[in-house]
Amino acid sequence: MPYIDQWTRAFVATLNETNLYYIFRAVTDLGSKSFLIPFTIVSSLLVWVIFRDWIPALILGGGTLVTHLFNKLIKTVIARERPSIWVEANAEGYSFPSGHSMITIVCYGLLVYFICKKVKSNKIKVAIQVIFALLILMIGLSRYVINVHYLTDILAGFSIGFGCLLALINLDMMINKHRSQS
């Protein structure tokens, strides 16, 4: 176990059954499969309607799905055991990297990207970006606080997810550039 995970385990134990723990227990559901699947479908459909184009919807829905599959592949290859198994919190299987961190940064990040392409006001864009960035951070940290992931799982999930997010945004930009040249 990496030193950072060893050093931070005692801190997690102090949070158990506190008010903060219960707040994070509720927040973690915003990154769960039961929430993200319908959310991604509805968001993709809305993006399709707003843009009157299926490509942004495909990038949002397909990008989220591919990120999920990539997360499962990495988990299988690394095969790191969780600090604790908790079925009700969607905490089964391997731990590294955190799917909640990795997938939410892509799903919510792409949604923010597409929303901000339509919003004119820079103040509103910044507000949307800050709100969603805090939400993504809270969802990732919730997995650490409720003790179903190590801190390095969360950090790796954010890092890999951010790379996936950038790749998908670049894909959208390349497609738009190609379309404008045609």
Sequence and secondary structure as in RCSB ss.txt:
>XXXX:A:sequence
MPYIDQWTRAFVATLNETNLYYIFRAVTDLGSKSFLIPFTIVSSLLVWVIFRDWIPALILGGGTLVTHLFNKLIK
TVIARERPSIWVEANAEGYSFPSGHSMITIVCYGLLVYFICKKVKSNKIKVAIQVIFALLILMIGLSRYVINVHY
LTDILAGFSIGFGCLLALINLDMMINKHRSQS
>XXXX:A:secstr
  HHHHHHHHHHHHHTTSHHHHHHHHHGGGGSHHHHHHHHHHHHHHHHHHHT HHHHHHHHHHHHHHHHHHHHHH
HHH    S  BGGGTB S  SS HHHHHHHHHHHHHHHHHHHH   HHHHHHHHHHHHHHHHHHHHHHHHTTSS 
HHHHHHHHHHHHHHHHHHHHHHHHHHHHHHH 
